[in-house]
Amino acid sequence: IILLTTQYLQFQSTCTPSDADSPTAMSFLLPAAALLEEAMDHSPYNPHLKIAAIGIYSTLHAADRALTIYQDMGVKQIQLDSCSYLILPTLIRGGLYTFAIKLSSSILRLHGATSKDVREYATRSLRNGLLLKAKEMVTFQREKMRPSLQLLYSKGLVMDAAALMIPSDLVSDGSCALKPRVKPSAASLGAEKGYCGGDEDLARAEQLAIDADMHFNAPSIIHEASQTMNCVDESVFSDNRDMTVNNFEILHRNSYLTQKEVVTDSMRSGHMQGLLTHAIMATGAANAPKKGKIPKPTEETTYRCQSLHHSILRVKEFYKEIDDDVGRILWEGCSQLCEAIIVVINGGGDSNDTLAEREKSATSLIDATVQLVQSAQKAFTSCYSAADKQNPEAGKRVCQLLPKFVVPFYVLLETTASLLSLFGWGKRKRMTKAASGALANLALCFRDLLSDMLQAMTQ
């Protein structure tokens, strides 16, 4: 009865008219959440009540409470692959990046351990003459576990949110559960992992390139994205999500990411992280000019610029797959900053290659990026005006944009600034050097966009 009642309230919330005099969706969802809380107190081991509560709290953007209920369910082992879809997107929309990374890492470890166990037990079965059992285990690993959809999604999520992880948000207990601190402490961008636009990025990029060769490591998403190009084929992945746990839903069904949406979002992460890695490694191989002459190209700089160029082409081909207008604009801005990096390091490839020509070309690309950031700001503010008070959709969108597009753009902005400083066009010369002035203008425009996002979060 409780489940039917809460589903009816959820259904009524979706039928709410948009005029101000009508009851809001919140007035239906809050009583539904209260009913489920009371029911869980009387029946603490009923999984259907907890799954229904997670769905309602996800709709209410109460990620903290949804996470607590998910932890109380005791999901572990193979259930991580089949039931983590209930909470992972909610953690990102709620800004709980550290806990999303922790859960995704558990999924990666599960698949790594399963792969080792299958090899061991399949070998034992062959030695004991159980050929059919060995075949079943190998087939299960090859067709279900290795191409797992949740494994792919976890890789992309870890790569996206790595720079936003706050280690102090986690305290370890005997059960290795995730426990949010009462007063989480702040941490700098890229405190332990991920790109942050600092000096440590080059070492992290080199290590990431090594880790990407292992299928069950998160960086391997870069290789998977580079092999798909602009064609997103979700059929090659195995959707192991157990949707039957929602069979109690009759009047209202919660929506979850489709298989294509999961694959597309994961490929986006792979393309973006590949772009960042190639841009950082190309910048790290750049040589400073001497006596006003362009540096001689080396085999390493040429190779890394070519790799970055191919990554830019893949990113541009994936452009149409991004459905968020602000994200799409920042995505294009990232590719233009990378083109500026190539121009500064390798020139335009013509016979009239000089430092002045490189600066002119880079300035043109950066100015175009300024216009893109201004367009992104207009697109964002047009959706959330100052009159929208306490709009949870604004906060949800900012939490999604931050790891996917905002942080990567900031990293490329800092990487470009480091390269310009190497060529003598640092921020101190923004009044005399066109490239430096253009980059300073870009930083100010980007700051304005971040200010608008912060304002939307605080409304």
N, C-alpha and C positions, 0 to 999 in steps of 0.2 A: 504494500500500500504506500509506503514511504517513497519507494522508487517511482511508482506511477505518479504520485503527487508532485514530486520534484521535476519529473519529466513534463508534466502538464504546465508547471510554472515556467520551465525553460521554453516550452512551446509558446506560451503567452508572451514571453519576453521578445521572441522573434516576430510576433505579430503586432508589437506595439507601434502605434502611429508616431510620426515624427513631430507633431505639433507640441508646443510647450505645455498645453493644458492636460494632456493625457498622461497617465502613469508611465514612468520611465521603466526601461528594462531592468534597472537596478532594483526597483521595488518588487520585482518578481524573483530575481536571482538571489537576493539576500535572504528572503524567507526559505528558499530552497536550500541554501547552504546551511541555514540554522536547523532545518529539519534533519538534514544528513548528519550534522554534528551530534544532534541528540540521538539519532539512530545509531551512530557509531559508538556512542557511550554505552548504549545498551547491548550492542552486538559488535564488539571490537574486532572480531575475526572474520567478518563478512566482507569478502573482497569486492562484491558488487557495489556495496555502499561506498567503499573507498574509491573505486574507479569512477563512480558517479560524482563524488565530491571533487576529485581531481579535475574532472571535466568542467564543473561549475566554477571552481576557483581559477581555472585557466581562462574561462570567459570573463571573470571578474578581474583578471590580471593580478591575482594574489598568488604570485609564484612561490613565496615563502611557505605558505600554508600547503599548497599543492605538493611541494617538495617533501614536507614533513609527513604528509599522508602517504606519499609514495614510498618513503623509507620504512614506514610502519608496515607496509605490505610484505617486506622481506624478500623482494625480488633478487634472485641470485642465479648463478650458473647460466644455463641455456635460456632462462627466462629474461636475462639481460638483452638477448637478441630479439626476443619475441614481444616483450612488454615495455621496453624503454621508450618506445614511440609515444607512450602516454604522457611523458613528462619532459623529454628533451627539448622540443620546440618551445614549451612554456618557460623553461629555464632561460633560454636566449631572449625571449620576449620580455622576461622579467629582469634581465640584467644580471642574472646569477651565473656569470661566466665561469667562475671557479668551480662551482658544483657541476656545471655541464661538462667541463673538462674532466673532472673526477669520474663521473659516470661514463663518459665516452672512453676514457682510458681503461676502465674496467671491461668494457666491451672489446677493446683491442686486445687486452690480455687474455680474455676468454678465447678469442679466436686463435691467438698464438699458441696457447696451451692446448687447445683442441687439435690443432695441426700436429703438434708433437705427439699427443696421445694416440691419434689415429695411426701415425707411422709405427709407433711402438706396438700397439695392439694388433694392427694388421699383419705385422711381421710375426707376432706370436701365433696368430691364426693360421698363417701359411705354414709355419713350422709344425703345427699340430694337425695339418691337413684339412682345416676348415676353410676351404677356398671360397665358399659362398659368403661366409661371414666377413672375410677379408674384402671381398668385392663390395659388400654392402657398406662397410666403413669408408672405403676409398671413394665410392660413389657419393656417399653423404657429404664427405669433405669437399669433393670436387664440385658438386652440383648445388649444394645448399650453403655450406659454411664459407668457402673461399669467395664466392660472388655475393655474399650477404649484403642486402640493401642497408641494414643498420650499421654494418661494418664500414661501408662507404660513407654513410652520413656522419659517423663518429670521426672518421679521419678529417673530413672537411670542417667539422665543428671544432676539433682540437686545434687545427691550423688557424682557423679564424680567430678564436678566442685566446690563443696562447699569450699574446702580449697583454691581455687584460686580466690575467690570472693574478689573484691576490693570495699568496700562500698563507697569510695569517687568518684568512677566512676559514681555514680548516683546522680542526683539532682531531687528532687520532685517538680512537678508543679501541677497545679490544675487538669490536666487531667491524672496524674499518668503515663505519658509517659516516655519512656526511653530517656534520653538526655546525650550523652557523653560529658564529660568536655573537654575544649580546651586543658588543660594540666593535664591529670590524674595523681594523686599522687600514689607513690608506697606504697605497703603494704606487710607485712610479710605473709608467708604461714600460712593459717589457722587463719587469723586475727580475724574472728568472728565465723566461722563455719568450719566443716570438721576436719579431722585429720591432724596433722602437725608434729608428732613425739616429742611433748613436754609434759610437766607435765599435761596439761589440757586435754589430750586425754582420760584419764580414765574416767573423769567426763562426757565427751561428749559421750563416748561409752555407759556408763550406761544410759544416757538420751536417746540415740538413740535406745537402746533396748526397752525402754518404748514406744517411739514414733512409733516403728515399728508395734505395735499392731493395729494401726489405718490405715484402708485401703487407705485413701486419704492423708496420710503422705508419704513423699518421702522414709523414711527408710523402709516402708513396702515392698519395692522391695527385701529386703533380704529374707523375708519369701517366697515371690513368687518364687525366684530363688532356694531356698532350696527344694521347692516342685516339681520343674521340673526336678532336677538331670541333666543328660546329654542329655535328650530328649527335644528338642526345638519344641514345637507344637504351631505354630502360629495360628492355626484354632480356638483356644479357645478365641482369642482376636478379638474385633470388629474394623475393619478398617474404621473409620469414616472420613478419609481424602477425601476431595472433589476434585477429579481429573478432574472434568468437567470444572474447571476454566482454564484449559490448552487446552481447545478444539480449541482455535484459532491457535494452533501449527499444521502446515501442512508439511512444508519442513524439519523442524528439531524439535525434541522433547527432552526437557530437561529430564535428568534422575534423579529419586528420589530413596530414600531407599525403597527396597521392604519390604513387611510385615515380611518376615523371617529375613531380616537384622535388622530391628527395634527390633524384639523380641530377637534375638541373642545378640545384643549389650546391651539391657536392662538386660538380664539375666547375661551377663558378669559383668556388674556393680553390680548386686545383689550379685553374688558370691564373687567378690573382696571386696566389703564393708563388707560382712559377715566375710570373712577371717580376715580383719583388725580389726573388732570389737572383734572377739574371741581371736585374738592374743594379743590385748591390755588388754582385761579383764583377760586373763590368766597371763600375765606379772604383772598386778596389784595385783593379788592374790598370787604371788610368795613370799616365805619366804627366807631370807638370811641364809646361813650356819653359824653354830656356832662352834668355836674351830676346824675348819677343817673337821667337819662332815656334811654329807648331811642333809638338813632339812627334818623333818618328813612330809610325805604327809598328807594333810588335806582333808576333804570332799570337800571343795570349790576348792582347786587346782586340785584335781582329776577330778571333774566335768568339770571345765573350760578347762583342757587339753583334756579331751574326746571330748568336744564340738569343740575345735580347730582341733582335729584330724579328726572328721567327716567333718568339713569344708574343710580341706585339700583334703580329698577324693573327695568331690564334685568338687573342683577346678581342680584336676587332670583329672577327667572325662570330664570336659568341655574344656580341652586343645585343642582338635582338632577343636573346633568351632572358634578359633581365626585365622583370615586370615593374620594378619600382622606378619612377621617373627620376627621383633624386639620385638613387643608386646608379642608374644608367648614365646620368650626366657625369658623376664622379668617376665612373668606370672609364668613360672617354677621356676625362682629364688625366687619369693615371697613365693611359697609353700615350698621351701627348707629352707628359713629363718624361717618359721613357724615350720618346723620340728626341727630345731635347738633350738627354744624356748621350745618346748615340752621336748626335751632331757635334756636341762639345768634344767628345773623345776621339771620334773618327772623321769628323768633317762631313761635308756633303758628297764627297766622292768625285768632285770635279777638279780640273787643273788649277783653278783659281782659289785653292784652299788656303786661307789665311786665318789668323786669330780673329781678325775683324769680321770676316765672313761667318765664322762659326758663332761669334757672339751675336751677330745680326740674325742668323737663323734661329738660334736658341731663344733670343728675345721675342721673335715672332711667335714661336710655339708657346712660350710662357704667357704672352699677352692673350693668345687664343684660350689658354687654360683659365685665365682670369675671367673671361667672359663666360666660360662654362660654370665656374664656381658661382658667379653672380646669378646665372640661370638656375642653378641648383637651389640657391637661397630663395629666389622668387617662387620656385616650385614648392618648396617646403612651407614657406610662410603663407602661401595662398591656401594651403589645406588647413592650417591651424592659426586662425586670427587671434588677436588679443582678447576678443570677446568670448572665446571658448575657454571657459573656466573648468578646471579639473577634468580635462579630456584624457582618459586613459589611453586612447588610441595614439595620441601624440607620443606618450612615453614609450609605448610598445614599439612604435616605428623607430624612434631614436635608438632604442636598445638593439634593434635589428640592424640599423644602418651603421652603428658604431664599429662593430668588429668586421663587417663585410666590406665597407667602403670608406668610412671616415679614417680609421686607423691606417689602412694601406695608403690612402692619399697623403696623410701626414708623413708617413715613412718615406714616400717618394719625394715629398717636398723637402724633407731634411737631407735626403740623399743627393738631390739636385743641388741644394745649397752647399753641401760639402764639396761637390765636384766644381762648382763655380769658384769656391774659395781656393781650391787647388790651382785653378787657372788665373788667380789674381783678381777675381770678380766677386769678392766676399761682401758681406753685408755692410762693412765700413765704407765701401765704395759705391753705395747705392745712389749717391748723388752724381757720380761721375761716369759710372759704367751702366750702360743700358740694360744689360742682362741682370745685373744686381738690383737695379731699380724695379725691373719688371717682377722679379722674384719677391721683392719686398712688398710690392702691390698685391701679388698673389697671396702672400701670407696674411695680409690685412683682410682681404676678401674672405679667406678661409676662416679667419678669426670671427668675422661677422656671422658666417654660417653657423659656427659652433655656438656663438652667443644666442642665436635664435633657437637652436636645439636645446640649449640649457634652459632658456626661458620656457620653452614648451614642456620641459620636464618638471619645472617648478610650479606650473599653473595648477 
